[in-house]
């Protein structure tokens, strides 16, 4: 079975992370990228499964949380606006314990979309 292969940019979009995060994770050993002979990074289905296994989930419904950048894309809002709303309490993000990354729920996405 052939494995999918994604460039750093493609994989970043796929998982909702930034290219700089992927490069940092590779350097620190959090998520080591595979390398082509010319030393360029690429990612495979194995990397995707590793990321999916680490995604935070709700215990009550089993629904996945949506990372900040992906939520911004899906809602049509800017990351800056979402951060401002989080600080003001208008739309509060869920934060992961270890990294303090911002996530939103699918219910929050439905609410934002219905108000637009």
TORZA-130926 format. One record per residue (C-alpha): z, x, y. Coordinates in steps of 0.02 Angstrom, whole numbers, padded with zeros to 5 digits, always signed. Layout:
ZXY ...
***
This chain:
+00000+00000+00000 -00054+00074+00166 +00078+00096+00299 +00052+00040+00477 +00057+00180+00602 +00096+00156+00785 +00092+00275+00932 +00251+00293+01033 +00188+00171+01164 +00132+00043+01036 +00296+00054+00941 +00397+00039+01102 +00309-00126+01141 +00330-00185+00962 +00518-00162+00959 +00555-00197+01142 +00614-00023+01188 +00551+00103+01315 +00447+00255+01272 +00582+00366+01348 +00712+00286+01232 +00605+00322+01080 +00583+00503+01133 +00770+00520+01166 +00810+00442+00996 +00690+00565+00914 +00769+00716+01000 +00946+00658+00959 +00907+00610+00780 +00945+00425+00800 +00767+00378+00748 +00661+00528+00699 +00475+00500+00728 +00345+00559+00605 +00226+00691+00675 +00040+00716+00665 -00022+00896+00638 -00043+00910+00828 +00144+00868+00847 +00115+00695+00924 +00241+00564+00871 +00199+00409+00771 +00301+00272+00689 +00279+00179+00524 +00340+00022+00437 +00492+00121+00380 +00540+00153+00561 +00515-00032+00601 +00629-00083+00457 +00761+00042+00515 +00759-00032+00690 +00764-00211+00626 +00914-00168+00517 +01008-00110+00672 +00969-00260+00782 +01123-00359+00831 +01129-00537+00764 +01235-00690+00795 +01355-00726+00655 +01352-00915+00681 +01165-00952+00680 +01087-00792+00615 +00966-00790+00762 +00917-00625+00837 +00963-00571+01010 +00821-00528+01130 +00826-00358+01216 +00820-00357+01407 +00640-00295+01425 +00574-00418+01296 +00671-00562+01375 +00595-00517+01544 +00421-00521+01467 +00449-00687+01377 +00531-00772+01526 +00409-00707+01657 +00553-00632+01756 +00579-00453+01811 +00708-00339+01733 +00780-00313+01907 +00808-00500+01931 +00890-00515+01762 +01007-00371+01800 +01050-00449+01969 +01083-00618+01888 +01194-00535+01758 +01298-00449+01894 +01316-00613+01991 +01359-00714+01835 +01207-00829+01850 +01138-00777+01680 +01258-00664+01587 +01189-00548+01453 +01271-00507+01288 +01309-00322+01275 +01314-00216+01118 +01482-00135+01092 +01419+00041+01060 +01280+00060+01188 +01313-00075+01319 +01130-00127+01306 +01089-00300+01372 +01029-00439+01257 +00997-00624+01284 +00999-00771+01166 +00856-00884+01119 +00954-01028+01199 +00957-00932+01363 +00769-00907+01350 +00741-01094+01322 +00852-01134+01471 +00762-01013+01586 +00591-01076+01531 +00639-01258+01556 +00699-01223+01733 +00539-01135+01785 
***
